[in-house]
Amino acid sequence: MRLFWWVIVLIAALAAPVQAAETANLRYHVLTRNFDSFEQVDPGLRDKVRLAVRIVTGAGNPRPVMLWMNYDGTRFDLPIDDYGFVEVPWNPDIVAADPLIETNQPKGSITTKLAMLLQVPDNQRFHYADLRAATAQTDALIDKAAGLASFLIPTVKGVQFRCAAVSGCSLVVHHPTGDEVLHPNDDGMIRLRLNHTLDNENPLIEAPRPVTVIEPLLD
């Protein structure tokens, strides 16, 4: 039952903010909520999915965004990538200490979101089947948690890719009939819908540089 509620919260988090900090500081447990539940899932059911935290700030906030915490007398900076995903250290001692996370952002301007990120063997060269394995694992995790209520839960219908903040981001899908080049949309994301044709082809997918984030698209 605990896992069921975790998945319900997580699905909602993929589309909407789940926590707004009232000050420029927030506790460690705010960033890592639901990590414990995720870690308790059988590793074989989550080895192609990663739980991540994204920091969202308002327009006009100071850049770059900086987060840090003091733990056991040492300052630890929490790196944030170009898309707001933050690297959060996770171990039982830090969980127990629940240190204060400090930022350089104005009071009340920080929102945190949870995301499930898909994992492939190689972020620059992989097969469509690798994506399907990760999305199938995501769907299976949701269905297992939801049980008889699974028909109320959205399923993964596609994936979207984010590249590092450099020009020339694209994906090449090597179909048997010829190559298809996918370019970013206005939001800087490359989207690929799952379909039976791609299931049958299982094309090789290549990128000129590694994709940094692969996210499921839910319907």
Number of C-alpha atoms within 10 A of each C-alpha: 8 8 18 17 14 18 21 14 14 20 19 14 17 17 13 12 15 15 14 16 15 13 14 16 20 19 14 21 17 17 20 18 13 18 16 12 13 16 11 9 12 9 11 8 14 19 13 21 23 13 16 17 21 19 19 17 19 12 7 6 13 12 9 11 17 15 20 18 21 13 15 10 7 8 10 14 17 18 14 18 16 13 15 16 20 19 15 17 12 12 8 9 10 14 14 10 12 17 17 16 21 19 19 15 20 15 12 14 16 21 16 21 22 27 20 19 18 26 20 20 11 12 16 15 17 17 18 19 17 19 22 21 16 21 26 16 19 21 20 16 18 22 20 14 19 20 11 9 11 15 10 9 15 14 20 17 15 18 21 17 20 21 24 15 12 7 7 12 21 21 26 17 22 18 15 10 6 8 14 12 13 16 15 17 9 7 7 15 19 20 20 16 11 17 11 8 10 15 12 10 14 19 19 17 20 20 19 13 16 17 20 15 17 22 21 25 19 15 9
